[in-house]
């Protein structure tokens, strides 16, 4: 297959996905749902952080979760144990979620109006960067057990993120990870990105993370057609 044909196929795939993503985004906007696409490498602590987040937000407003993994329902089971509804998408050999998968998952999950929908993408810093799911924001999670150069090695992902959470900060005393350098590298590829340091284990930075979610949710609610007309 020629290079030109490969490029055309990629454009067709992304174009089709963008159509599904646009439909998801319109659906979320109409319902005042804040959709967040959580992206990271495998083992960054996404699920643990999400479980802690859901526990802290319990009773404040409804939350729901779409879990993406190649196999197993382990992460969705952990999420459901917090009391939040969750649906698992197993992508098999696929390395990312796409707009079509998310649309079907939302049909089954049926999150209530004015809720927050967390989409935990497949652990991968390459493919998910190119696939819009209809989310309001991509949130990239960078663990301190990874290298400070991750934003430079995977610039597309960090350039697409509105927020970067530097996770597992409780491990910093045991590592040589340079937080300032990691933050500087993230800003090299995305000068507008916001960065927060968090630890699900100790609770460090969780208040700022929750405040960010609350603010983003208010923005989602302000865009609802029914509210705009009031």
C-alpha positions as CSV (number, residue, x, y, z in Angstrom):
1,X,0.0,0.0,0.0
2,X,1.4,3.4,-1.0
3,X,2.2,6.1,1.6
4,X,-0.4,8.4,0.1
5,X,-3.0,5.7,0.5
6,X,-2.0,5.1,4.1
7,X,-2.3,8.9,4.8
8,X,-5.8,9.0,3.2
9,X,-6.9,6.0,5.3
10,X,-5.7,7.7,8.5
11,X,-7.5,10.9,7.5
12,X,-10.7,8.9,6.8
13,X,-10.5,7.2,10.2
14,X,-9.9,10.4,12.1
15,X,-12.6,12.2,10.1
16,X,-15.2,9.5,10.9
17,X,-14.1,9.6,14.6
18,X,-14.5,13.4,14.7
19,X,-18.1,13.0,13.6
20,X,-18.9,10.6,16.4
21,X,-17.0,12.9,18.8
22,X,-19.0,15.9,17.7
23,X,-22.2,14.1,18.4
24,X,-21.0,13.1,21.8
25,X,-20.0,16.7,22.6
26,X,-23.4,18.0,21.5
27,X,-25.1,15.4,23.7
28,X,-22.9,16.4,26.7
29,X,-23.5,20.1,26.2
30,X,-27.3,19.6,26.0
31,X,-27.3,17.7,29.2
32,X,-24.7,19.9,31.0
33,X,-22.4,16.9,31.4
34,X,-18.7,17.6,32.0
35,X,-16.8,14.9,30.2
36,X,-13.1,14.5,31.1
37,X,-10.7,12.2,29.2
38,X,-8.1,10.9,31.5
39,X,-4.9,9.8,29.7
40,X,-1.6,8.5,30.8
41,X,1.0,5.7,30.5
42,X,0.1,2.3,32.1
43,X,0.8,2.3,35.8
44,X,0.5,6.0,36.3
45,X,-2.1,5.6,39.1
46,X,-5.1,6.8,37.1
47,X,-7.6,4.3,38.6
48,X,-6.4,4.8,42.2
49,X,-6.6,8.6,41.7
50,X,-10.0,8.3,40.2
51,X,-11.3,6.1,43.0
52,X,-10.1,8.7,45.6
53,X,-11.6,11.5,43.5
54,X,-15.0,9.8,43.4
55,X,-14.9,9.1,47.1
56,X,-14.2,12.7,47.9
57,X,-17.0,14.0,45.5
58,X,-19.6,11.5,46.7
59,X,-22.9,13.2,47.4
60,X,-21.8,16.5,45.9
61,X,-23.0,15.8,42.4
62,X,-23.4,12.7,40.3
63,X,-20.4,11.1,38.7
64,X,-20.1,8.2,36.2
65,X,-17.1,6.4,34.7
66,X,-16.2,4.8,31.3
67,X,-13.2,2.5,31.7
68,X,-11.0,1.6,28.8
69,X,-8.7,-1.3,28.8
70,X,-7.5,-3.9,26.4
71,X,-8.7,-6.7,28.6
72,X,-10.4,-7.5,32.0
73,X,-13.0,-5.5,34.0
74,X,-10.8,-5.0,37.0
75,X,-10.7,-1.2,36.9
76,X,-14.5,-0.9,36.4
77,X,-15.0,-3.2,39.4
78,X,-12.8,-1.0,41.5
79,X,-14.8,2.1,40.4
80,X,-18.1,0.4,41.1
81,X,-16.9,-0.4,44.6
82,X,-16.8,3.4,45.3
83,X,-20.6,3.6,44.5
84,X,-20.2,5.3,41.2
85,X,-21.7,3.7,38.1
86,X,-19.2,2.4,35.6
87,X,-19.0,0.6,32.3
88,X,-16.0,-1.2,30.9
89,X,-14.9,-1.1,27.3
90,X,-12.4,-3.7,26.3
91,X,-10.6,-2.7,23.2
92,X,-8.8,-6.0,22.5
93,X,-5.8,-5.3,20.4
94,X,-6.9,-1.6,20.1
95,X,-4.7,0.9,21.9
96,X,-7.3,3.7,22.6
97,X,-10.9,4.5,22.9
98,X,-12.7,6.3,20.1
99,X,-15.8,8.4,19.7
100,X,-18.0,5.6,18.5
101,X,-17.1,3.4,21.5
102,X,-17.8,6.2,24.0
103,X,-21.1,7.0,22.4
104,X,-22.3,3.5,22.8
105,X,-21.0,3.4,26.4
106,X,-22.9,6.6,27.2
107,X,-26.1,5.0,25.8
108,X,-25.7,2.1,28.2
109,X,-24.5,4.2,31.2
110,X,-27.0,7.0,30.7
111,X,-25.3,9.5,33.0
112,X,-27.7,12.0,34.5
113,X,-27.9,15.7,33.5
114,X,-25.4,18.0,35.3
115,X,-23.1,15.0,36.1
116,X,-19.4,14.5,35.6
117,X,-18.3,11.7,33.3
118,X,-14.8,10.5,33.7
119,X,-13.4,8.6,30.7
120,X,-10.4,6.6,31.8
121,X,-8.6,5.9,28.5
122,X,-6.4,3.0,27.7
123,X,-2.9,3.4,29.2
124,X,-1.0,4.8,26.2
125,X,0.6,8.2,25.5
126,X,0.5,7.9,21.7
127,X,-2.8,6.8,20.1
128,X,-5.3,8.5,22.5
129,X,-3.8,11.9,21.6
130,X,-5.2,11.8,18.1
131,X,-8.8,10.6,18.9
132,X,-11.3,13.1,20.1
133,X,-14.0,11.5,22.3
134,X,-16.2,14.6,22.6
135,X,-14.7,15.5,26.0
136,X,-14.5,19.0,27.4
137,X,-10.9,18.4,28.5
138,X,-8.0,16.0,28.3
139,X,-6.3,15.5,31.6
140,X,-2.9,13.9,31.4
141,X,-1.5,12.1,34.4
142,X,2.3,11.8,34.8
143,X,3.6,9.7,37.6
144,X,6.8,10.6,39.4
145,X,7.9,7.1,38.8
146,X,8.2,8.0,35.1
147,X,10.8,10.3,33.5
148,X,10.7,14.1,33.5
149,X,11.2,13.9,29.7
150,X,7.8,12.2,29.1
151,X,6.2,15.5,27.8
152,X,9.1,15.9,25.3
153,X,8.9,12.3,24.1
154,X,5.2,12.4,23.7
155,X,4.5,16.0,22.8
156,X,1.1,15.4,21.1
157,X,-0.5,14.1,24.2
158,X,0.8,16.9,26.5
159,X,0.0,19.5,23.9
160,X,-3.6,18.3,23.8
161,X,-4.0,18.3,27.6
162,X,-5.6,21.2,29.4
163,X,-4.4,19.9,32.8
164,X,-1.5,17.7,33.8
165,X,-1.6,16.0,37.2
166,X,1.9,15.0,38.5
167,X,0.8,12.0,40.5
168,X,2.3,9.8,43.3
169,X,4.1,12.7,44.9
170,X,4.2,10.8,48.1
171,X,7.0,8.8,46.5
172,X,9.2,11.8,45.8
173,X,11.5,11.3,48.8
174,X,12.5,7.9,47.4
175,X,13.1,9.0,43.8
176,X,15.3,11.3,41.8
177,X,12.4,12.8,39.9
178,X,12.8,16.5,39.3
179,X,9.3,18.0,39.5
180,X,10.3,21.5,38.3
181,X,12.0,20.0,35.2
182,X,8.9,17.9,34.4
183,X,6.7,20.9,34.7
184,X,9.1,23.0,32.6
185,X,9.1,20.3,29.9
186,X,5.3,20.2,29.9
187,X,5.2,23.9,29.4
188,X,7.7,23.6,26.5
189,X,5.1,21.7,24.5
190,X,2.0,23.4,25.9
191,X,2.5,26.9,27.3
192,X,-1.2,27.2,28.4
193,X,-1.3,23.9,30.4
194,X,-2.2,23.9,34.1
195,X,-0.2,21.6,36.3
196,X,-1.0,20.2,39.7
197,X,0.9,17.9,42.0
198,X,-1.3,15.2,43.6
199,X,-1.2,12.1,45.7
200,X,-4.2,9.8,46.1
201,X,-2.4,8.2,49.0
202,X,-1.7,11.2,51.2
203,X,-4.3,13.6,49.7
204,X,-1.8,16.2,48.7
205,X,-3.1,18.4,46.0
206,X,-6.5,16.7,45.9
207,X,-8.3,19.9,47.0
208,X,-6.9,21.8,44.0
209,X,-7.9,19.0,41.7
210,X,-11.4,18.8,43.0
211,X,-11.7,22.6,42.7
212,X,-10.6,22.4,39.1
213,X,-13.3,19.8,38.4
214,X,-15.9,21.9,40.1
215,X,-14.9,24.9,38.0
216,X,-15.0,22.9,34.8
217,X,-18.4,21.5,35.7
218,X,-19.8,25.0,36.3
219,X,-18.6,25.9,32.8
220,X,-20.3,22.9,31.4
221,X,-23.5,23.8,33.1
222,X,-23.4,27.4,31.9
223,X,-23.4,26.2,28.3
224,X,-26.6,24.2,28.6
225,X,-29.2,25.5,26.2
226,X,-32.0,25.4,28.8
227,X,-29.9,27.3,31.3
228,X,-28.7,29.9,28.8
229,X,-32.3,30.6,28.0
230,X,-33.3,31.2,31.6
